[in-house]
């Protein structure tokens, strides 16, 4: 008996469908790994060269040593980013049980990041303030200008801390029953904090110090591939992005409205107790 092989267009179409499904499934698994890599690349590109230069200045006696809380915050941030990459990789390769077990550590690292950030912001501000007070007349004006810049940066530090905390709270609450919301919100939570790294990438065009709008634009550009894939894949906007925008847009708009205003400079000094 001869078995005939159907070479009709319907058969070819079925193979194409399987191929397309495979590509879509691959995209679903790996787009989050790609996004995590992009976030880490931005942070490393900003902080590694800047940190090396500043540590060299400390060794040469051109600037004061960094406070301990800064080192602790940096270690926590690096740990969180590496955990984020590991978690996306585990899901991509189907190790969901290990992903869930490892994810428990995020519940300790994320609050510790926020706490050290709350300590770090006034610590760095007071270092700049005290340096300006003790500066000789030749450099006093320059350091006073640096204090004004530090007051503006407080806006971004406050907003990043608030947004990160809100987004992480939403992500962790959704981890058991709403996996789609959980994985997107974890990645989106990093976005408000990217400005600190982006501002240190010297070759990027910037509106600083007059405005910090470019920091937000480049931060949003980092998550654009994930957003674009979601829209292409689902033919709709996932509610994670709607939640993100509902918090991110008004907070960031407030930062830009208050940036470098006399009211904010006075308010920042009252908050900092100087």
C-alpha beads as a LAMMPS data file, in Angstrom:
LAMMPS data file: protein, C-alpha beads

274 atoms
273 bonds

1 atom types
1 bond types

-500.0 500.0 xlo xhi
-500.0 500.0 ylo yhi
-500.0 500.0 zlo zhi

Masses

1 110.0

Atoms # bond

1 1 1 0.000 0.000 0.000
2 1 1 1.220 3.444 -0.904
3 1 1 0.786 6.287 1.515
4 1 1 0.308 9.577 -0.267
5 1 1 1.808 12.702 1.272
6 1 1 -0.483 15.705 1.042
7 1 1 1.523 18.560 -0.462
8 1 1 -1.499 20.805 -0.840
9 1 1 -1.447 24.532 0.085
10 1 1 -3.456 23.660 3.189
11 1 1 -0.577 21.534 4.470
12 1 1 1.973 24.285 3.814
13 1 1 -0.271 26.787 5.509
14 1 1 -0.463 24.551 8.579
15 1 1 3.348 24.411 8.772
16 1 1 3.558 28.170 8.439
17 1 1 1.054 28.463 11.272
18 1 1 3.159 26.217 13.494
19 1 1 6.273 28.232 12.650
20 1 1 4.499 31.477 13.436
21 1 1 3.212 30.096 16.730
22 1 1 6.725 29.017 17.683
23 1 1 8.087 32.502 16.990
24 1 1 5.308 34.105 19.027
25 1 1 5.894 31.759 21.961
26 1 1 9.618 32.472 21.815
27 1 1 8.888 36.199 21.842
28 1 1 6.544 35.804 24.802
29 1 1 9.271 34.056 26.805
30 1 1 12.276 36.149 25.894
31 1 1 10.971 39.725 25.567
32 1 1 11.116 40.060 29.364
33 1 1 14.682 38.759 29.469
34 1 1 15.575 41.299 26.773
35 1 1 13.941 44.102 28.766
36 1 1 15.809 43.116 31.929
37 1 1 19.091 43.124 29.983
38 1 1 18.284 46.605 28.626
39 1 1 17.591 47.932 32.131
40 1 1 20.836 46.476 33.457
41 1 1 22.803 47.796 30.460
42 1 1 21.549 51.341 31.123
43 1 1 22.443 51.137 34.818
44 1 1 25.903 49.732 34.125
45 1 1 26.591 52.233 31.338
46 1 1 25.773 55.081 33.685
47 1 1 27.202 53.992 37.003
48 1 1 30.302 51.933 36.238
49 1 1 32.368 54.620 34.433
50 1 1 31.093 57.323 36.797
51 1 1 31.890 55.254 39.888
52 1 1 35.392 54.419 38.664
53 1 1 36.111 58.109 38.023
54 1 1 34.785 59.180 41.420
55 1 1 36.624 56.445 43.311
56 1 1 39.823 57.537 41.582
57 1 1 39.116 61.093 42.732
58 1 1 38.650 59.822 46.298
59 1 1 41.963 57.937 46.132
60 1 1 43.671 61.074 44.814
61 1 1 42.222 63.184 47.637
62 1 1 40.173 65.375 45.285
63 1 1 36.874 64.515 46.954
64 1 1 35.607 63.100 50.242
65 1 1 34.975 59.358 50.600
66 1 1 31.465 58.147 49.891
67 1 1 29.174 57.459 52.863
68 1 1 28.567 53.834 53.795
69 1 1 24.858 54.054 52.967
70 1 1 25.706 54.788 49.330
71 1 1 27.715 51.569 49.040
72 1 1 24.919 49.594 50.701
73 1 1 22.316 51.096 48.363
74 1 1 24.487 50.315 45.328
75 1 1 24.910 46.685 46.395
76 1 1 21.163 46.314 46.951
77 1 1 20.359 47.878 43.580
78 1 1 22.837 45.625 41.805
79 1 1 21.459 42.580 43.617
80 1 1 17.904 43.494 42.655
81 1 1 18.813 43.899 38.979
82 1 1 20.673 40.582 38.869
83 1 1 17.723 38.929 40.627
84 1 1 15.421 40.462 38.027
85 1 1 17.517 39.005 35.198
86 1 1 17.657 35.596 36.892
87 1 1 13.891 35.589 37.404
88 1 1 13.105 36.414 33.774
89 1 1 15.566 33.748 32.611
90 1 1 14.023 31.118 34.888
91 1 1 10.563 31.793 33.465
92 1 1 11.912 31.778 29.899
93 1 1 13.410 28.296 30.352
94 1 1 10.387 26.941 32.210
95 1 1 11.813 26.839 35.752
96 1 1 8.759 28.414 37.343
97 1 1 9.036 26.660 40.698
98 1 1 12.593 27.932 41.205
99 1 1 11.427 31.344 39.998
100 1 1 8.798 31.456 42.739
101 1 1 11.226 30.274 45.415
102 1 1 13.884 32.818 44.429
103 1 1 11.302 35.581 44.204
104 1 1 10.864 35.576 47.972
105 1 1 14.215 37.373 48.253
106 1 1 12.754 40.340 46.353
107 1 1 10.431 40.935 49.302
108 1 1 13.504 41.694 51.420
109 1 1 15.682 43.465 48.841
110 1 1 13.024 45.886 47.545
111 1 1 12.101 47.395 50.965
112 1 1 15.798 47.581 51.869
113 1 1 16.436 49.549 48.673
114 1 1 13.709 52.023 49.585
115 1 1 14.944 52.413 53.171
116 1 1 18.559 53.021 52.118
117 1 1 17.318 55.435 49.464
118 1 1 15.414 57.398 52.113
119 1 1 18.636 57.639 54.140
120 1 1 20.867 58.304 51.130
121 1 1 19.000 61.299 49.662
122 1 1 19.382 63.625 52.703
123 1 1 22.882 62.282 53.382
124 1 1 24.142 63.316 49.943
125 1 1 22.300 66.634 50.132
126 1 1 23.872 67.532 53.465
127 1 1 27.310 66.636 52.130
128 1 1 26.808 69.152 49.312
129 1 1 25.345 71.737 51.706
130 1 1 28.185 71.430 54.214
131 1 1 30.796 71.572 51.463
132 1 1 29.262 74.820 50.198
133 1 1 29.254 76.337 53.699
134 1 1 32.905 75.437 54.289
135 1 1 34.138 76.390 50.816
136 1 1 36.648 79.219 50.340
137 1 1 35.327 82.327 48.533
138 1 1 36.929 81.254 45.228
139 1 1 34.784 78.113 44.974
140 1 1 31.760 79.043 47.110
141 1 1 29.632 80.209 44.163
142 1 1 30.288 76.991 42.249
143 1 1 29.365 74.828 45.230
144 1 1 26.236 76.873 45.941
145 1 1 25.193 76.170 42.356
146 1 1 25.778 72.471 43.085
147 1 1 23.448 72.743 46.096
148 1 1 20.713 74.150 43.859
149 1 1 21.224 71.192 41.554
150 1 1 21.019 68.809 44.505
151 1 1 17.695 70.386 45.512
152 1 1 16.325 69.664 42.044
153 1 1 17.672 66.112 42.164
154 1 1 15.714 65.565 45.385
155 1 1 12.567 65.853 43.267
156 1 1 13.669 62.923 41.150
157 1 1 14.813 60.912 44.160
158 1 1 11.492 61.408 45.943
159 1 1 9.458 60.573 42.837
160 1 1 11.563 57.493 42.025
161 1 1 11.190 56.183 45.575
162 1 1 7.422 56.693 45.584
163 1 1 6.846 55.160 42.145
164 1 1 9.150 52.201 42.741
165 1 1 7.394 51.447 46.040
166 1 1 3.907 51.651 44.508
167 1 1 4.774 49.546 41.461
168 1 1 6.569 46.891 43.517
169 1 1 3.628 46.687 45.924
170 1 1 1.263 46.120 42.987
171 1 1 3.634 43.575 41.433
172 1 1 4.074 41.536 44.614
173 1 1 0.353 41.511 45.392
174 1 1 -0.333 40.173 41.896
175 1 1 2.334 37.439 41.939
176 1 1 0.011 34.498 42.731
177 1 1 -3.126 35.159 40.706
178 1 1 -2.135 37.698 38.023
179 1 1 1.187 36.589 36.554
180 1 1 0.885 38.887 33.535
181 1 1 0.483 41.960 35.695
182 1 1 3.179 40.778 38.091
183 1 1 5.971 40.309 35.555
184 1 1 5.298 43.581 33.751
185 1 1 5.031 45.682 36.908
186 1 1 8.328 44.310 38.259
187 1 1 10.119 45.544 35.132
188 1 1 8.196 48.821 34.999
189 1 1 9.074 49.506 38.645
190 1 1 12.729 50.037 37.693
191 1 1 11.918 52.689 35.077
192 1 1 11.520 55.682 37.450
193 1 1 14.946 54.970 38.965
194 1 1 16.780 54.882 35.618
195 1 1 17.217 58.655 35.549
196 1 1 20.142 58.457 37.981
197 1 1 22.021 56.188 35.569
198 1 1 20.964 58.007 32.387
199 1 1 22.181 61.351 33.755
200 1 1 25.667 59.818 34.060
201 1 1 25.890 58.682 30.425
202 1 1 27.787 61.640 29.072
203 1 1 27.344 60.971 25.356
204 1 1 23.533 61.094 25.476
205 1 1 21.829 64.387 24.566
206 1 1 20.378 66.024 27.654
207 1 1 18.240 68.910 28.843
208 1 1 19.954 68.875 32.249
209 1 1 20.300 70.955 34.389
210 1 1 17.501 73.158 33.034
211 1 1 15.072 70.254 32.823
212 1 1 15.112 66.508 33.421
213 1 1 12.712 65.643 30.597
214 1 1 15.354 63.712 28.640
215 1 1 15.929 61.397 31.593
216 1 1 12.296 60.304 31.443
217 1 1 12.265 60.013 27.656
218 1 1 15.297 57.721 27.622
219 1 1 13.908 55.703 30.533
220 1 1 10.644 55.131 28.641
221 1 1 12.626 54.215 25.520
222 1 1 14.162 51.330 27.472
223 1 1 10.787 49.663 28.027
224 1 1 9.413 50.473 24.553
225 1 1 10.314 47.052 23.023
226 1 1 8.333 45.245 25.737
227 1 1 5.366 47.581 25.248
228 1 1 5.520 47.258 21.451
229 1 1 5.638 43.453 21.639
230 1 1 2.640 43.391 23.973
231 1 1 0.590 45.574 21.646
232 1 1 1.604 43.457 18.635
233 1 1 0.963 40.186 20.462
234 1 1 -2.331 41.031 22.189
235 1 1 -3.683 43.714 19.842
236 1 1 -4.387 45.789 22.936
237 1 1 -2.649 47.646 25.747
238 1 1 -2.133 45.491 28.823
239 1 1 -3.538 47.049 31.970
240 1 1 -0.063 47.044 33.552
241 1 1 0.854 49.944 31.257
242 1 1 -2.370 51.770 32.095
243 1 1 -1.616 51.454 35.817
244 1 1 1.962 52.540 35.160
245 1 1 0.855 55.628 33.227
246 1 1 -1.798 56.517 35.818
247 1 1 0.923 56.951 38.449
248 1 1 3.958 57.821 36.347
249 1 1 2.521 60.668 34.267
250 1 1 1.171 62.878 37.108
251 1 1 4.232 62.299 39.318
252 1 1 6.703 63.058 36.522
253 1 1 4.613 66.065 35.406
254 1 1 4.808 67.410 38.966
255 1 1 8.596 67.017 38.940
256 1 1 8.882 69.040 35.745
257 1 1 6.513 71.732 36.970
258 1 1 8.439 72.160 40.245
259 1 1 11.911 71.809 38.732
260 1 1 14.138 74.804 39.555
261 1 1 11.303 76.929 40.955
262 1 1 11.953 79.267 43.865
263 1 1 9.149 77.603 45.825
264 1 1 10.726 74.171 45.466
265 1 1 14.217 75.377 46.431
266 1 1 12.789 76.900 49.617
267 1 1 10.669 73.820 50.322
268 1 1 13.587 71.420 49.743
269 1 1 15.673 73.298 52.306
270 1 1 12.841 73.135 54.819
271 1 1 12.477 69.376 54.247
272 1 1 16.227 68.915 54.655
273 1 1 16.265 71.089 57.769
274 1 1 18.807 73.665 56.570

Bonds

1 1 1 2
2 1 2 3
3 1 3 4
4 1 4 5
5 1 5 6
6 1 6 7
7 1 7 8
8 1 8 9
9 1 9 10
10 1 10 11
11 1 11 12
12 1 12 13
13 1 13 14
14 1 14 15
15 1 15 16
16 1 16 17
17 1 17 18
18 1 18 19
19 1 19 20
20 1 20 21
21 1 21 22
22 1 22 23
23 1 23 24
24 1 24 25
25 1 25 26
26 1 26 27
27 1 27 28
28 1 28 29
29 1 29 30
30 1 30 31
31 1 31 32
32 1 32 33
33 1 33 34
34 1 34 35
35 1 35 36
36 1 36 37
37 1 37 38
38 1 38 39
39 1 39 40
40 1 40 41
41 1 41 42
42 1 42 43
43 1 43 44
44 1 44 45
45 1 45 46
46 1 46 47
47 1 47 48
48 1 48 49
49 1 49 50
50 1 50 51
51 1 51 52
52 1 52 53
53 1 53 54
54 1 54 55
55 1 55 56
56 1 56 57
57 1 57 58
58 1 58 59
59 1 59 60
60 1 60 61
61 1 61 62
62 1 62 63
63 1 63 64
64 1 64 65
65 1 65 66
66 1 66 67
67 1 67 68
68 1 68 69
69 1 69 70
70 1 70 71
71 1 71 72
72 1 72 73
73 1 73 74
74 1 74 75
75 1 75 76
76 1 76 77
77 1 77 78
78 1 78 79
79 1 79 80
80 1 80 81
81 1 81 82
82 1 82 83
83 1 83 84
84 1 84 85
85 1 85 86
86 1 86 87
87 1 87 88
88 1 88 89
89 1 89 90
90 1 90 91
91 1 91 92
92 1 92 93
93 1 93 94
94 1 94 95
95 1 95 96
96 1 96 97
97 1 97 98
98 1 98 99
99 1 99 100
100 1 100 101
101 1 101 102
102 1 102 103
103 1 103 104
104 1 104 105
105 1 105 106
106 1 106 107
107 1 107 108
108 1 108 109
109 1 109 110
110 1 110 111
111 1 111 112
112 1 112 113
113 1 113 114
114 1 114 115
115 1 115 116
116 1 116 117
117 1 117 118
118 1 118 119
119 1 119 120
120 1 120 121
121 1 121 122
122 1 122 123
123 1 123 124
124 1 124 125
125 1 125 126
126 1 126 127
127 1 127 128
128 1 128 129
129 1 129 130
130 1 130 131
131 1 131 132
132 1 132 133
133 1 133 134
134 1 134 135
135 1 135 136
136 1 136 137
137 1 137 138
138 1 138 139
139 1 139 140
140 1 140 141
141 1 141 142
142 1 142 143
143 1 143 144
144 1 144 145
145 1 145 146
146 1 146 147
147 1 147 148
148 1 148 149
149 1 149 150
150 1 150 151
151 1 151 152
152 1 152 153
153 1 153 154
154 1 154 155
155 1 155 156
156 1 156 157
157 1 157 158
158 1 158 159
159 1 159 160
160 1 160 161
161 1 161 162
162 1 162 163
163 1 163 164
164 1 164 165
165 1 165 166
166 1 166 167
167 1 167 168
168 1 168 169
169 1 169 170
170 1 170 171
171 1 171 172
172 1 172 173
173 1 173 174
174 1 174 175
175 1 175 176
176 1 176 177
177 1 177 178
178 1 178 179
179 1 179 180
180 1 180 181
181 1 181 182
182 1 182 183
183 1 183 184
184 1 184 185
185 1 185 186
186 1 186 187
187 1 187 188
188 1 188 189
189 1 189 190
190 1 190 191
191 1 191 192
192 1 192 193
193 1 193 194
194 1 194 195
195 1 195 196
196 1 196 197
197 1 197 198
198 1 198 199
199 1 199 200
200 1 200 201
201 1 201 202
202 1 202 203
203 1 203 204
204 1 204 205
205 1 205 206
206 1 206 207
207 1 207 208
208 1 208 209
209 1 209 210
210 1 210 211
211 1 211 212
212 1 212 213
213 1 213 214
214 1 214 215
215 1 215 216
216 1 216 217
217 1 217 218
218 1 218 219
219 1 219 220
220 1 220 221
221 1 221 222
222 1 222 223
223 1 223 224
224 1 224 225
225 1 225 226
226 1 226 227
227 1 227 228
228 1 228 229
229 1 229 230
230 1 230 231
231 1 231 232
232 1 232 233
233 1 233 234
234 1 234 235
235 1 235 236
236 1 236 237
237 1 237 238
238 1 238 239
239 1 239 240
240 1 240 241
241 1 241 242
242 1 242 243
243 1 243 244
244 1 244 245
245 1 245 246
246 1 246 247
247 1 247 248
248 1 248 249
249 1 249 250
250 1 250 251
251 1 251 252
252 1 252 253
253 1 253 254
254 1 254 255
255 1 255 256
256 1 256 257
257 1 257 258
258 1 258 259
259 1 259 260
260 1 260 261
261 1 261 262
262 1 262 263
263 1 263 264
264 1 264 265
265 1 265 266
266 1 266 267
267 1 267 268
268 1 268 269
269 1 269 270
270 1 270 271
271 1 271 272
272 1 272 273
273 1 273 274
